[in-house]
């Protein structure tokens, strides 16, 4: 019987830690939402071609589109 209460305490402790982590995570998400700029980013439509020092075009990245 002594081992039974120890496991219950351990489970409760782990669950409490999970709940605290979840609460911290949701607070961080809310904070990021409030800090987010309200102005939308304006895109021109065409990707900007950049060149290296040799005059060769640099490969486009996923974020360039």
N, C-alpha and C positions, 0 to 999 in steps of 0.2 A: 504494500500500500504506500510505502514511503516514496517509491519511485514514481508513482502515479501523480502525486501533487507537484513534483518537480517538473514533469512534462507539461502539466497544465500551466504552471508559472512561465515556463519557457515559451509556450505557444502564445500566451497573453502578451508577453514581452515583445515577441516578434510582430504580432499583430499591431500592437501599439506603435512600434517603430514604423511599420508600413503606413499606418494612418497619418503619422506625423510627416512622413516623406511625401505622401499624397497631398497633404495640406500645404506644405512648403512649395510643392510643384505648382499647385493651382494658384498660389499667391504670386509666384514668379510669372506665370502666364498672364494673370490679370495686370501685373505691372508692365509687362511688355506690350499688352494691348493699349494701355494708357499712354505709353511713350511712343507708340507708332505714329509716324507723321500722317496727317489727314490729307495732304495733297498727293494726288496720284502722280506716279512717275510718267513723264511724257516721253514717248518713243517716236522717233522720226519715221520708222518703218524699214528703212534700209540699214543694214549693218555697216559700221564704219570700218574700213580696211586700214589696218595699221602696218607700217613697214619697219623692218629692223635696220640696223646701221649699214647693211650692204644693199639696201633698196629692195630686198625681197619681202613679199607680203607675209605677215605672220598668220598662222592658221587660226581660223575662227573657233571660238569656244561655244559651248551650249548656251552660255549666258549672253552671247552676242546677238542672239535672235530674239 
